[in-house]
């Protein structure tokens, strides 16, 4: 189920349908969750997500793996490096006004 969530979020982002913040905000508001898919990815580690997605042959996974690789190449692996889709220790999605 997590791969379906991450895949859908990646497809929305790489298809330029919505921004990282808008995708996370939508998930958080609609499902009353403390973080969205990109916050979850930062928690998992972008390197881990890339290792899974770069081996998938479908077009959406290839596009998302390429995007993840740009973060990896910059040393942005998520929470463990202090930066991924968000900057830590105070990511935007934890701000009180993020979902308003």
mmCIF file as gemmi writes it, N, C-alpha and C atoms, coordinates in Angstrom:
data_model
loop_
_atom_site.group_PDB
_atom_site.id
_atom_site.type_symbol
_atom_site.label_atom_id
_atom_site.label_alt_id
_atom_site.label_comp_id
_atom_site.label_asym_id
_atom_site.label_entity_id
_atom_site.label_seq_id
_atom_site.pdbx_PDB_ins_code
_atom_site.Cartn_x
_atom_site.Cartn_y
_atom_site.Cartn_z
_atom_site.occupancy
_atom_site.B_iso_or_equiv
_atom_site.pdbx_formal_charge
_atom_site.auth_seq_id
_atom_site.auth_asym_id
_atom_site.pdbx_PDB_model_num
ATOM 1 N N . UNK Axp A 1 ? 0.816 -1.184 0 1 0 ? 1 A 1
ATOM 2 C CA . UNK Axp A 1 ? 0 0 0 1 0 ? 1 A 1
ATOM 3 C C . UNK Axp A 1 ? 0.864 1.254 0 1 0 ? 1 A 1
ATOM 4 N N . UNK Axp A 2 ? 1.991 1.193 0.721 1 0 ? 2 A 1
ATOM 5 C CA . UNK Axp A 2 ? 2.87 2.359 0.766 1 0 ? 2 A 1
ATOM 6 C C . UNK Axp A 2 ? 3.414 2.68 -0.626 1 0 ? 2 A 1
ATOM 7 N N . UNK Axp A 3 ? 3.754 1.661 -1.396 1 0 ? 3 A 1
ATOM 8 C CA . UNK Axp A 3 ? 4.273 1.892 -2.754 1 0 ? 3 A 1
ATOM 9 C C . UNK Axp A 3 ? 3.21 2.549 -3.633 1 0 ? 3 A 1
ATOM 10 N N . UNK Axp A 4 ? 1.955 2.207 -3.442 1 0 ? 4 A 1
ATOM 11 C CA . UNK Axp A 4 ? 0.884 2.837 -4.218 1 0 ? 4 A 1
ATOM 12 C C . UNK Axp A 4 ? 0.795 4.321 -3.878 1 0 ? 4 A 1
ATOM 13 N N . UNK Axp A 5 ? 0.891 4.656 -2.591 1 0 ? 5 A 1
ATOM 14 C CA . UNK Axp A 5 ? 0.859 6.049 -2.153 1 0 ? 5 A 1
ATOM 15 C C . UNK Axp A 5 ? 2.039 6.821 -2.714 1 0 ? 5 A 1
ATOM 16 N N . UNK Axp A 6 ? 3.226 6.274 -2.567 1 0 ? 6 A 1
ATOM 17 C CA . UNK Axp A 6 ? 4.436 6.944 -3.037 1 0 ? 6 A 1
ATOM 18 C C . UNK Axp A 6 ? 4.425 7.068 -4.558 1 0 ? 6 A 1
ATOM 19 N N . UNK Axp A 7 ? 3.991 6.021 -5.233 1 0 ? 7 A 1
ATOM 20 C CA . UNK Axp A 7 ? 3.915 6.063 -6.691 1 0 ? 7 A 1
ATOM 21 C C . UNK Axp A 7 ? 2.95 7.126 -7.178 1 0 ? 7 A 1
ATOM 22 N N . UNK Axp A 8 ? 1.797 7.229 -6.528 1 0 ? 8 A 1
ATOM 23 C CA . UNK Axp A 8 ? 0.814 8.246 -6.922 1 0 ? 8 A 1
ATOM 24 C C . UNK Axp A 8 ? 1.36 9.645 -6.658 1 0 ? 8 A 1
ATOM 25 N N . UNK Axp A 9 ? 2.005 9.841 -5.522 1 0 ? 9 A 1
ATOM 26 C CA . UNK Axp A 9 ? 2.589 11.147 -5.202 1 0 ? 9 A 1
ATOM 27 C C . UNK Axp A 9 ? 3.689 11.504 -6.2 1 0 ? 9 A 1
ATOM 28 N N . UNK Axp A 10 ? 4.541 10.536 -6.515 1 0 ? 10 A 1
ATOM 29 C CA . UNK Axp A 10 ? 5.608 10.771 -7.492 1 0 ? 10 A 1
ATOM 30 C C . UNK Axp A 10 ? 5.068 11.118 -8.861 1 0 ? 10 A 1
ATOM 31 N N . UNK Axp A 11 ? 4.011 10.442 -9.253 1 0 ? 11 A 1
ATOM 32 C CA . UNK Axp A 11 ? 3.406 10.697 -10.564 1 0 ? 11 A 1
ATOM 33 C C . UNK Axp A 11 ? 2.79 12.102 -10.618 1 0 ? 11 A 1
ATOM 34 N N . UNK Axp A 12 ? 2.147 12.524 -9.535 1 0 ? 12 A 1
ATOM 35 C CA . UNK Axp A 12 ? 1.588 13.876 -9.48 1 0 ? 12 A 1
ATOM 36 C C . UNK Axp A 12 ? 2.685 14.926 -9.569 1 0 ? 12 A 1
ATOM 37 N N . UNK Axp A 13 ? 3.803 14.683 -8.877 1 0 ? 13 A 1
ATOM 38 C CA . UNK Axp A 13 ? 4.905 15.641 -8.881 1 0 ? 13 A 1
ATOM 39 C C . UNK Axp A 13 ? 5.615 15.69 -10.224 1 0 ? 13 A 1
ATOM 40 N N . UNK Axp A 14 ? 6.008 14.535 -10.746 1 0 ? 14 A 1
ATOM 41 C CA . UNK Axp A 14 ? 6.755 14.531 -12.016 1 0 ? 14 A 1
ATOM 42 C C . UNK Axp A 14 ? 5.875 14.922 -13.198 1 0 ? 14 A 1
ATOM 43 N N . UNK Axp A 15 ? 4.567 14.736 -13.057 1 0 ? 15 A 1
ATOM 44 C CA . UNK Axp A 15 ? 3.636 15.175 -14.096 1 0 ? 15 A 1
ATOM 45 C C . UNK Axp A 15 ? 3.262 16.636 -13.965 1 0 ? 15 A 1
ATOM 46 N N . UNK Axp A 16 ? 3.888 17.304 -13 1 0 ? 16 A 1
ATOM 47 C CA . UNK Axp A 16 ? 3.667 18.721 -12.733 1 0 ? 16 A 1
ATOM 48 C C . UNK Axp A 16 ? 2.201 19.054 -12.484 1 0 ? 16 A 1
ATOM 49 N N . UNK Axp A 17 ? 1.516 18.119 -11.81 1 0 ? 17 A 1
ATOM 50 C CA . UNK Axp A 17 ? 0.119 18.32 -11.442 1 0 ? 17 A 1
ATOM 51 C C . UNK Axp A 17 ? 0.03 19.153 -10.167 1 0 ? 17 A 1
ATOM 52 N N . UNK Axp A 18 ? 0.95 18.92 -9.24 1 0 ? 18 A 1
ATOM 53 C CA . UNK Axp A 18 ? 0.939 19.62 -7.959 1 0 ? 18 A 1
ATOM 54 C C . UNK Axp A 18 ? 2.35 19.66 -7.379 1 0 ? 18 A 1
ATOM 55 N N . UNK Axp A 19 ? 2.56 20.578 -6.441 1 0 ? 19 A 1
ATOM 56 C CA . UNK Axp A 19 ? 3.855 20.709 -5.774 1 0 ? 19 A 1
ATOM 57 C C . UNK Axp A 19 ? 3.973 19.694 -4.631 1 0 ? 19 A 1
ATOM 58 N N . UNK Axp A 20 ? 5.159 19.533 -4.136 1 0 ? 20 A 1
ATOM 59 C CA . UNK Axp A 20 ? 5.417 18.658 -2.994 1 0 ? 20 A 1
ATOM 60 C C . UNK Axp A 20 ? 4.523 19.056 -1.822 1 0 ? 20 A 1
ATOM 61 N N . UNK Axp A 21 ? 4.523 20.338 -1.513 1 0 ? 21 A 1
ATOM 62 C CA . UNK Axp A 21 ? 3.735 20.831 -0.384 1 0 ? 21 A 1
ATOM 63 C C . UNK Axp A 21 ? 2.243 20.614 -0.599 1 0 ? 21 A 1
ATOM 64 N N . UNK Axp A 22 ? 1.751 20.874 -1.808 1 0 ? 22 A 1
ATOM 65 C CA . UNK Axp A 22 ? 0.315 20.699 -2.072 1 0 ? 22 A 1
ATOM 66 C C . UNK Axp A 22 ? -0.106 19.227 -1.99 1 0 ? 22 A 1
ATOM 67 N N . UNK Axp A 23 ? 0.739 18.346 -2.466 1 0 ? 23 A 1
ATOM 68 C CA . UNK Axp A 23 ? 0.438 16.903 -2.384 1 0 ? 23 A 1
ATOM 69 C C . UNK Axp A 23 ? 0.402 16.467 -0.925 1 0 ? 23 A 1
ATOM 70 N N . UNK Axp A 24 ? 1.418 16.866 -0.164 1 0 ? 24 A 1
ATOM 71 C CA . UNK Axp A 24 ? 1.438 16.499 1.25 1 0 ? 24 A 1
ATOM 72 C C . UNK Axp A 24 ? 0.273 17.125 2 1 0 ? 24 A 1
ATOM 73 N N . UNK Axp A 25 ? 0.017 18.396 1.74 1 0 ? 25 A 1
ATOM 74 C CA . UNK Axp A 25 ? -1.079 19.089 2.421 1 0 ? 25 A 1
ATOM 75 C C . UNK Axp A 25 ? -2.414 18.392 2.143 1 0 ? 25 A 1
ATOM 76 N N . UNK Axp A 26 ? -2.651 18.026 0.916 1 0 ? 26 A 1
ATOM 77 C CA . UNK Axp A 26 ? -3.894 17.344 0.549 1 0 ? 26 A 1
ATOM 78 C C . UNK Axp A 26 ? -4.033 16.029 1.309 1 0 ? 26 A 1
ATOM 79 N N . UNK Axp A 27 ? -2.973 15.257 1.355 1 0 ? 27 A 1
ATOM 80 C CA . UNK Axp A 27 ? -2.999 13.973 2.071 1 0 ? 27 A 1
ATOM 81 C C . UNK Axp A 27 ? -3.261 14.194 3.558 1 0 ? 27 A 1
ATOM 82 N N . UNK Axp A 28 ? -2.573 15.158 4.133 1 0 ? 28 A 1
ATOM 83 C CA . UNK Axp A 28 ? -2.689 15.417 5.556 1 0 ? 28 A 1
ATOM 84 C C . UNK Axp A 28 ? -4.093 15.896 5.935 1 0 ? 28 A 1
ATOM 85 N N . UNK Axp A 29 ? -4.667 16.775 5.131 1 0 ? 29 A 1
ATOM 86 C CA . UNK Axp A 29 ? -5.995 17.304 5.417 1 0 ? 29 A 1
ATOM 87 C C . UNK Axp A 29 ? -7.063 16.239 5.197 1 0 ? 29 A 1
ATOM 88 N N . UNK Axp A 30 ? -7.013 15.574 4.068 1 0 ? 30 A 1
ATOM 89 C CA . UNK Axp A 30 ? -8.057 14.615 3.726 1 0 ? 30 A 1
ATOM 90 C C . UNK Axp A 30 ? -8.048 13.351 4.579 1 0 ? 30 A 1
ATOM 91 N N . UNK Axp A 31 ? -6.874 12.935 5.03 1 0 ? 31 A 1
ATOM 92 C CA . UNK Axp A 31 ? -6.784 11.698 5.797 1 0 ? 31 A 1
ATOM 93 C C . UNK Axp A 31 ? -6.362 11.911 7.249 1 0 ? 31 A 1
ATOM 94 N N . UNK Axp A 32 ? -6.285 13.181 7.659 1 0 ? 32 A 1
ATOM 95 C CA . UNK Axp A 32 ? -5.949 13.526 9.045 1 0 ? 32 A 1
ATOM 96 C C . UNK Axp A 32 ? -4.65 12.849 9.491 1 0 ? 32 A 1
ATOM 97 N N . UNK Axp A 33 ? -3.643 12.982 8.664 1 0 ? 33 A 1
ATOM 98 C CA . UNK Axp A 33 ? -2.347 12.357 8.939 1 0 ? 33 A 1
ATOM 99 C C . UNK Axp A 33 ? -1.328 13.425 9.337 1 0 ? 33 A 1
ATOM 100 N N . UNK Axp A 34 ? -0.311 13.06 10.125 1 0 ? 34 A 1
ATOM 101 C CA . UNK Axp A 34 ? 0.682 14.04 10.571 1 0 ? 34 A 1
ATOM 102 C C . UNK Axp A 34 ? 1.716 14.42 9.514 1 0 ? 34 A 1
ATOM 103 N N . UNK Axp A 35 ? 1.807 13.653 8.443 1 0 ? 35 A 1
ATOM 104 C CA . UNK Axp A 35 ? 2.72 13.975 7.333 1 0 ? 35 A 1
ATOM 105 C C . UNK Axp A 35 ? 2.173 13.351 6.067 1 0 ? 35 A 1
ATOM 106 N N . UNK Axp A 36 ? 2.615 13.897 4.944 1 0 ? 36 A 1
ATOM 107 C CA . UNK Axp A 36 ? 2.182 13.382 3.651 1 0 ? 36 A 1
ATOM 108 C C . UNK Axp A 36 ? 3.219 12.455 3.046 1 0 ? 36 A 1
ATOM 109 N N . UNK Axp A 37 ? 3.015 12.058 1.796 1 0 ? 37 A 1
ATOM 110 C CA . UNK Axp A 37 ? 3.922 11.094 1.162 1 0 ? 37 A 1
ATOM 111 C C . UNK Axp A 37 ? 5.374 11.552 1.075 1 0 ? 37 A 1
ATOM 112 N N . UNK Axp A 38 ? 5.608 12.847 0.874 1 0 ? 38 A 1
ATOM 113 C CA . UNK Axp A 38 ? 6.994 13.3 0.76 1 0 ? 38 A 1
ATOM 114 C C . UNK Axp A 38 ? 7.664 13.409 2.129 1 0 ? 38 A 1
ATOM 115 N N . UNK Axp A 39 ? 6.896 13.7 3.155 1 0 ? 39 A 1
ATOM 116 C CA . UNK Axp A 39 ? 7.42 13.616 4.516 1 0 ? 39 A 1
ATOM 117 C C . UNK Axp A 39 ? 7.755 12.179 4.87 1 0 ? 39 A 1
ATOM 118 N N . UNK Axp A 40 ? 6.888 11.265 4.454 1 0 ? 40 A 1
ATOM 119 C CA . UNK Axp A 40 ? 7.136 9.837 4.679 1 0 ? 40 A 1
ATOM 120 C C . UNK Axp A 40 ? 8.405 9.401 3.939 1 0 ? 40 A 1
ATOM 121 N N . UNK Axp A 41 ? 8.549 9.843 2.71 1 0 ? 41 A 1
ATOM 122 C CA . UNK Axp A 41 ? 9.754 9.496 1.943 1 0 ? 41 A 1
ATOM 123 C C . UNK Axp A 41 ? 11.014 10.013 2.627 1 0 ? 41 A 1
ATOM 124 N N . UNK Axp A 42 ? 10.968 11.238 3.153 1 0 ? 42 A 1
ATOM 125 C CA . UNK Axp A 42 ? 12.116 11.764 3.883 1 0 ? 42 A 1
ATOM 126 C C . UNK Axp A 42 ? 12.432 10.896 5.093 1 0 ? 42 A 1
ATOM 127 N N . UNK Axp A 43 ? 11.399 10.391 5.744 1 0 ? 43 A 1
ATOM 128 C CA . UNK Axp A 43 ? 11.584 9.538 6.913 1 0 ? 43 A 1
ATOM 129 C C . UNK Axp A 43 ? 12.206 8.194 6.527 1 0 ? 43 A 1
ATOM 130 N N . UNK Axp A 44 ? 11.734 7.621 5.442 1 0 ? 44 A 1
ATOM 131 C CA . UNK Axp A 44 ? 12.256 6.342 4.94 1 0 ? 44 A 1
ATOM 132 C C . UNK Axp A 44 ? 13.69 6.499 4.448 1 0 ? 44 A 1
ATOM 133 N N . UNK Axp A 45 ? 13.936 7.581 3.756 1 0 ? 45 A 1
ATOM 134 C CA . UNK Axp A 45 ? 15.233 7.842 3.128 1 0 ? 45 A 1
ATOM 135 C C . UNK Axp A 45 ? 15.07 7.838 1.623 1 0 ? 45 A 1
ATOM 136 N N . UNK Axp A 46 ? 15.477 8.915 0.983 1 0 ? 46 A 1
ATOM 137 C CA . UNK Axp A 46 ? 15.329 9.016 -0.472 1 0 ? 46 A 1
ATOM 138 C C . UNK Axp A 46 ? 16.189 7.996 -1.197 1 0 ? 46 A 1
ATOM 139 N N . UNK Axp A 47 ? 17.295 7.608 -0.583 1 0 ? 47 A 1
ATOM 140 C CA . UNK Axp A 47 ? 18.135 6.566 -1.172 1 0 ? 47 A 1
ATOM 141 C C . UNK Axp A 47 ? 17.404 5.229 -1.201 1 0 ? 47 A 1
ATOM 142 N N . UNK Axp A 48 ? 16.69 4.916 -0.134 1 0 ? 48 A 1
ATOM 143 C CA . UNK Axp A 48 ? 15.906 3.677 -0.09 1 0 ? 48 A 1
ATOM 144 C C . UNK Axp A 48 ? 14.819 3.698 -1.154 1 0 ? 48 A 1
ATOM 145 N N . UNK Axp A 49 ? 14.125 4.82 -1.263 1 0 ? 49 A 1
ATOM 146 C CA . UNK Axp A 49 ? 13.07 4.951 -2.27 1 0 ? 49 A 1
ATOM 147 C C . UNK Axp A 49 ? 13.639 4.825 -3.683 1 0 ? 49 A 1
ATOM 148 N N . UNK Axp A 50 ? 14.815 5.406 -3.905 1 0 ? 50 A 1
ATOM 149 C CA . UNK Axp A 50 ? 15.438 5.311 -5.229 1 0 ? 50 A 1
ATOM 150 C C . UNK Axp A 50 ? 15.816 3.866 -5.547 1 0 ? 50 A 1
ATOM 151 N N . UNK Axp A 51 ? 16.351 3.15 -4.571 1 0 ? 51 A 1
ATOM 152 C CA . UNK Axp A 51 ? 16.741 1.745 -4.795 1 0 ? 51 A 1
ATOM 153 C C . UNK Axp A 51 ? 15.545 0.892 -5.222 1 0 ? 51 A 1
ATOM 154 N N . UNK Axp A 52 ? 14.368 1.233 -4.751 1 0 ? 52 A 1
ATOM 155 C CA . UNK Axp A 52 ? 13.162 0.505 -5.136 1 0 ? 52 A 1
ATOM 156 C C . UNK Axp A 52 ? 12.662 0.965 -6.504 1 0 ? 52 A 1
ATOM 157 N N . UNK Axp A 53 ? 12.55 2.273 -6.686 1 0 ? 53 A 1
ATOM 158 C CA . UNK Axp A 53 ? 11.91 2.788 -7.909 1 0 ? 53 A 1
ATOM 159 C C . UNK Axp A 53 ? 12.779 2.681 -9.156 1 0 ? 53 A 1
ATOM 160 N N . UNK Axp A 54 ? 14.077 2.777 -9.029 1 0 ? 54 A 1
ATOM 161 C CA . UNK Axp A 54 ? 14.898 2.801 -10.253 1 0 ? 54 A 1
ATOM 162 C C . UNK Axp A 54 ? 14.917 1.458 -10.99 1 0 ? 54 A 1
ATOM 163 N N . UNK Axp A 55 ? 14.46 0.416 -10.352 1 0 ? 55 A 1
ATOM 164 C CA . UNK Axp A 55 ? 14.409 -0.897 -11.007 1 0 ? 55 A 1
ATOM 165 C C . UNK Axp A 55 ? 13.053 -1.196 -11.636 1 0 ? 55 A 1
ATOM 166 N N . UNK Axp A 56 ? 12.101 -0.315 -11.442 1 0 ? 56 A 1
ATOM 167 C CA . UNK Axp A 56 ? 10.767 -0.528 -11.999 1 0 ? 56 A 1
ATOM 168 C C . UNK Axp A 56 ? 10.732 0.006 -13.429 1 0 ? 56 A 1
ATOM 169 N N . UNK Axp A 57 ? 10.157 -0.753 -14.34 1 0 ? 57 A 1
ATOM 170 C CA . UNK Axp A 57 ? 10.224 -0.388 -15.758 1 0 ? 57 A 1
ATOM 171 C C . UNK Axp A 57 ? 9.148 0.601 -16.241 1 0 ? 57 A 1
ATOM 172 N N . UNK Axp A 58 ? 8.115 0.835 -15.451 1 0 ? 58 A 1
ATOM 173 C CA . UNK Axp A 58 ? 7.046 1.713 -15.958 1 0 ? 58 A 1
ATOM 174 C C . UNK Axp A 58 ? 7.518 3.168 -16.015 1 0 ? 58 A 1
ATOM 175 N N . UNK Axp A 59 ? 6.932 3.909 -16.902 1 0 ? 59 A 1
ATOM 176 C CA . UNK Axp A 59 ? 7.341 5.28 -17.198 1 0 ? 59 A 1
ATOM 177 C C . UNK Axp A 59 ? 7.287 6.179 -15.955 1 0 ? 59 A 1
ATOM 178 N N . UNK Axp A 60 ? 6.228 6.054 -15.151 1 0 ? 60 A 1
ATOM 179 C CA . UNK Axp A 60 ? 6.078 6.896 -13.963 1 0 ? 60 A 1
ATOM 180 C C . UNK Axp A 60 ? 7.207 6.626 -12.957 1 0 ? 60 A 1
ATOM 181 N N . UNK Axp A 61 ? 7.554 5.366 -12.764 1 0 ? 61 A 1
ATOM 182 C CA . UNK Axp A 61 ? 8.638 5.026 -11.835 1 0 ? 61 A 1
ATOM 183 C C . UNK Axp A 61 ? 9.98 5.513 -12.337 1 0 ? 61 A 1
ATOM 184 N N . UNK Axp A 62 ? 10.208 5.396 -13.626 1 0 ? 62 A 1
ATOM 185 C CA . UNK Axp A 62 ? 11.462 5.872 -14.226 1 0 ? 62 A 1
ATOM 186 C C . UNK Axp A 62 ? 11.603 7.379 -14.003 1 0 ? 62 A 1
ATOM 187 N N . UNK Axp A 63 ? 10.519 8.12 -14.222 1 0 ? 63 A 1
ATOM 188 C CA . UNK Axp A 63 ? 10.543 9.571 -14.032 1 0 ? 63 A 1
ATOM 189 C C . UNK Axp A 63 ? 10.779 9.932 -12.57 1 0 ? 63 A 1
ATOM 190 N N . UNK Axp A 64 ? 10.112 9.222 -11.667 1 0 ? 64 A 1
ATOM 191 C CA . UNK Axp A 64 ? 10.278 9.529 -10.253 1 0 ? 64 A 1
ATOM 192 C C . UNK Axp A 64 ? 11.675 9.131 -9.773 1 0 ? 64 A 1
ATOM 193 N N . UNK Axp A 65 ? 12.199 8.014 -10.24 1 0 ? 65 A 1
ATOM 194 C CA . UNK Axp A 65 ? 13.562 7.599 -9.88 1 0 ? 65 A 1
ATOM 195 C C . UNK Axp A 65 ? 14.571 8.648 -10.341 1 0 ? 65 A 1
ATOM 196 N N . UNK Axp A 66 ? 14.359 9.21 -11.518 1 0 ? 66 A 1
ATOM 197 C CA . UNK Axp A 66 ? 15.259 10.255 -12.032 1 0 ? 66 A 1
ATOM 198 C C . UNK Axp A 66 ? 15.207 11.488 -11.128 1 0 ? 66 A 1
ATOM 199 N N . UNK Axp A 67 ? 14.021 11.854 -10.68 1 0 ? 67 A 1
ATOM 200 C CA . UNK Axp A 67 ? 13.892 12.99 -9.766 1 0 ? 67 A 1
ATOM 201 C C . UNK Axp A 67 ? 14.595 12.688 -8.444 1 0 ? 67 A 1
ATOM 202 N N . UNK Axp A 68 ? 14.353 11.51 -7.894 1 0 ? 68 A 1
ATOM 203 C CA . UNK Axp A 68 ? 15.018 11.121 -6.646 1 0 ? 68 A 1
ATOM 204 C C . UNK Axp A 68 ? 16.534 11.169 -6.792 1 0 ? 68 A 1
ATOM 205 N N . UNK Axp A 69 ? 17.028 10.749 -7.935 1 0 ? 69 A 1
ATOM 206 C CA . UNK Axp A 69 ? 18.487 10.733 -8.176 1 0 ? 69 A 1
ATOM 207 C C . UNK Axp A 69 ? 19.079 12.134 -8.091 1 0 ? 69 A 1
ATOM 208 N N . UNK Axp A 70 ? 18.331 13.151 -8.51 1 0 ? 70 A 1
ATOM 209 C CA . UNK Axp A 70 ? 18.843 14.525 -8.405 1 0 ? 70 A 1
ATOM 210 C C . UNK Axp A 70 ? 19.044 14.914 -6.945 1 0 ? 70 A 1
ATOM 211 N N . UNK Axp A 71 ? 18.171 14.437 -6.071 1 0 ? 71 A 1
ATOM 212 C CA . UNK Axp A 71 ? 18.331 14.695 -4.641 1 0 ? 71 A 1
ATOM 213 C C . UNK Axp A 71 ? 19.528 13.919 -4.093 1 0 ? 71 A 1
ATOM 214 N N . UNK Axp A 72 ? 19.642 12.653 -4.484 1 0 ? 72 A 1
ATOM 215 C CA . UNK Axp A 72 ? 20.768 11.83 -4.009 1 0 ? 72 A 1
ATOM 216 C C . UNK Axp A 72 ? 22.093 12.441 -4.418 1 0 ? 72 A 1
ATOM 217 N N . UNK Axp A 73 ? 22.178 12.911 -5.652 1 0 ? 73 A 1
ATOM 218 C CA . UNK Axp A 73 ? 23.418 13.497 -6.161 1 0 ? 73 A 1
ATOM 219 C C . UNK Axp A 73 ? 23.835 14.746 -5.381 1 0 ? 73 A 1
ATOM 220 N N . UNK Axp A 74 ? 22.867 15.379 -4.716 1 0 ? 74 A 1
ATOM 221 C CA . UNK Axp A 74 ? 23.144 16.563 -3.894 1 0 ? 74 A 1
ATOM 222 C C . UNK Axp A 74 ? 23.356 16.2 -2.425 1 0 ? 74 A 1
ATOM 223 N N . UNK Axp A 75 ? 23.309 14.9 -2.111 1 0 ? 75 A 1
ATOM 224 C CA . UNK Axp A 75 ? 23.48 14.443 -0.74 1 0 ? 75 A 1
ATOM 225 C C . UNK Axp A 75 ? 22.238 14.632 0.123 1 0 ? 75 A 1
ATOM 226 N N . UNK Axp A 76 ? 21.107 14.874 -0.51 1 0 ? 76 A 1
ATOM 227 C CA . UNK Axp A 76 ? 19.846 15.077 0.2 1 0 ? 76 A 1
ATOM 228 C C . UNK Axp A 76 ? 19.114 13.737 0.28 1 0 ? 76 A 1
ATOM 229 N N . UNK Axp A 77 ? 19.255 13.086 1.426 1 0 ? 77 A 1
ATOM 230 C CA . UNK Axp A 77 ? 18.682 11.752 1.602 1 0 ? 77 A 1
ATOM 231 C C . UNK Axp A 77 ? 17.455 11.754 2.506 1 0 ? 77 A 1
ATOM 232 N N . UNK Axp A 78 ? 17.054 12.908 2.986 1 0 ? 78 A 1
ATOM 233 C CA . UNK Axp A 78 ? 15.917 12.996 3.887 1 0 ? 78 A 1
ATOM 234 C C . UNK Axp A 78 ? 16.355 13.37 5.289 1 0 ? 78 A 1
ATOM 235 N N . UNK Axp A 79 ? 15.586 12.92 6.264 1 0 ? 79 A 1
ATOM 236 C CA . UNK Axp A 79 ? 15.857 13.28 7.66 1 0 ? 79 A 1
ATOM 237 C C . UNK Axp A 79 ? 17.273 12.96 8.101 1 0 ? 79 A 1
ATOM 238 N N . UNK Axp A 80 ? 17.799 11.83 7.649 1 0 ? 80 A 1
ATOM 239 C CA . UNK Axp A 80 ? 19.121 11.389 8.13 1 0 ? 80 A 1
ATOM 240 C C . UNK Axp A 80 ? 20.258 12.325 7.733 1 0 ? 80 A 1
ATOM 241 N N . UNK Axp A 81 ? 20.05 13.149 6.697 1 0 ? 81 A 1
ATOM 242 C CA . UNK Axp A 81 ? 21.076 14.12 6.312 1 0 ? 81 A 1
ATOM 243 C C . UNK Axp A 81 ? 20.634 15.552 6.597 1 0 ? 81 A 1
ATOM 244 N N . UNK Axp A 82 ? 19.435 15.715 7.135 1 0 ? 82 A 1
ATOM 245 C CA . UNK Axp A 82 ? 18.931 17.044 7.46 1 0 ? 82 A 1
ATOM 246 C C . UNK Axp A 82 ? 18.209 17.728 6.317 1 0 ? 82 A 1
ATOM 247 N N . UNK Axp A 83 ? 18.205 17.085 5.16 1 0 ? 83 A 1
ATOM 248 C CA . UNK Axp A 83 ? 17.492 17.664 4.023 1 0 ? 83 A 1
ATOM 249 C C . UNK Axp A 83 ? 17.12 16.587 3.013 1 0 ? 83 A 1
ATOM 250 N N . UNK Axp A 84 ? 15.938 16.724 2.499 1 0 ? 84 A 1
ATOM 251 C CA . UNK Axp A 84 ? 15.403 15.862 1.452 1 0 ? 84 A 1
ATOM 252 C C . UNK Axp A 84 ? 14.393 16.708 0.7 1 0 ? 84 A 1
ATOM 253 N N . UNK Axp A 85 ? 13.139 16.289 0.713 1 0 ? 85 A 1
ATOM 254 C CA . UNK Axp A 85 ? 12.096 17.133 0.159 1 0 ? 85 A 1
ATOM 255 C C . UNK Axp A 85 ? 11.849 18.322 1.08 1 0 ? 85 A 1
ATOM 256 N N . UNK Axp A 86 ? 12.148 18.151 2.358 1 0 ? 86 A 1
ATOM 257 C CA . UNK Axp A 86 ? 12.03 19.203 3.365 1 0 ? 86 A 1
ATOM 258 C C . UNK Axp A 86 ? 13.361 19.34 4.092 1 0 ? 86 A 1
ATOM 259 N N . UNK Axp A 87 ? 13.513 20.432 4.837 1 0 ? 87 A 1
ATOM 260 C CA . UNK Axp A 87 ? 14.702 20.644 5.669 1 0 ? 87 A 1
ATOM 261 C C . UNK Axp A 87 ? 14.359 20.307 7.105 1 0 ? 87 A 1
ATOM 262 N N . UNK Axp A 88 ? 15.288 19.664 7.787 1 0 ? 88 A 1
ATOM 263 C CA . UNK Axp A 88 ? 15.099 19.197 9.16 1 0 ? 88 A 1
ATOM 264 C C . UNK Axp A 88 ? 16.097 19.884 10.072 1 0 ? 88 A 1
ATOM 265 N N . UNK Axp A 89 ? 15.713 20.117 11.312 1 0 ? 89 A 1
ATOM 266 C CA . UNK Axp A 89 ? 14.744 19.414 12.135 1 0 ? 89 A 1
ATOM 267 C C . UNK Axp A 89 ? 13.338 20.021 12.121 1 0 ? 89 A 1
ATOM 268 N N . UNK Axp A 90 ? 13.116 21.088 11.4 1 0 ? 90 A 1
ATOM 269 C CA . UNK Axp A 90 ? 11.806 21.747 11.405 1 0 ? 90 A 1
ATOM 270 C C . UNK Axp A 90 ? 11.208 21.793 10.002 1 0 ? 90 A 1
ATOM 271 N N . UNK Axp A 91 ? 10.721 20.667 9.502 1 0 ? 91 A 1
ATOM 272 C CA . UNK Axp A 91 ? 10.152 20.661 8.146 1 0 ? 91 A 1
ATOM 273 C C . UNK Axp A 91 ? 8.865 21.484 8.078 1 0 ? 91 A 1
ATOM 274 N N . UNK Axp A 92 ? 8.608 22.051 6.907 1 0 ? 92 A 1
ATOM 275 C CA . UNK Axp A 92 ? 7.429 22.9 6.707 1 0 ? 92 A 1
ATOM 276 C C . UNK Axp A 92 ? 6.133 22.204 7.099 1 0 ? 92 A 1
ATOM 277 N N . UNK Axp A 93 ? 6.025 20.902 6.846 1 0 ? 93 A 1
ATOM 278 C CA . UNK Axp A 93 ? 4.756 20.218 7.102 1 0 ? 93 A 1
ATOM 279 C C . UNK Axp A 93 ? 4.413 20.146 8.588 1 0 ? 93 A 1
ATOM 280 N N . UNK Axp A 94 ? 5.378 20.419 9.48 1 0 ? 94 A 1
ATOM 281 C CA . UNK Axp A 94 ? 5.093 20.425 10.908 1 0 ? 94 A 1
ATOM 282 C C . UNK Axp A 94 ? 4.656 21.798 11.413 1 0 ? 94 A 1
ATOM 283 N N . UNK Axp A 95 ? 4.746 22.799 10.562 1 0 ? 95 A 1
ATOM 284 C CA . UNK Axp A 95 ? 4.316 24.142 10.961 1 0 ? 95 A 1
ATOM 285 C C . UNK Axp A 95 ? 2.807 24.161 11.18 1 0 ? 95 A 1
ATOM 286 N N . UNK Axp A 96 ? 2.392 24.911 12.163 1 0 ? 96 A 1
ATOM 287 C CA . UNK Axp A 96 ? 0.989 24.942 12.535 1 0 ? 96 A 1
ATOM 288 C C . UNK Axp A 96 ? 0.089 25.422 11.399 1 0 ? 96 A 1
ATOM 289 N N . UNK Axp A 97 ? 0.592 26.305 10.559 1 0 ? 97 A 1
ATOM 290 C CA . UNK Axp A 97 ? -0.237 26.86 9.483 1 0 ? 97 A 1
ATOM 291 C C . UNK Axp A 97 ? -0.093 26.104 8.149 1 0 ? 97 A 1
ATOM 292 N N . UNK Axp A 98 ? 0.609 24.99 8.135 1 0 ? 98 A 1
ATOM 293 C CA . UNK Axp A 98 ? 0.829 24.252 6.878 1 0 ? 98 A 1
ATOM 294 C C . UNK Axp A 98 ? -0.475 23.742 6.271 1 0 ? 98 A 1
ATOM 295 N N . UNK Axp A 99 ? -1.384 23.261 7.068 1 0 ? 99 A 1
ATOM 296 C CA . UNK Axp A 99 ? -2.623 22.688 6.546 1 0 ? 99 A 1
ATOM 297 C C . UNK Axp A 99 ? -3.787 23.673 6.546 1 0 ? 99 A 1
ATOM 298 N N . UNK Axp A 100 ? -3.557 24.91 6.834 1 0 ? 100 A 1
ATOM 299 C CA . UNK Axp A 100 ? -4.648 25.886 6.839 1 0 ? 100 A 1
ATOM 300 C C . UNK Axp A 100 ? -4.794 26.565 5.512 1 0 ? 100 A 1
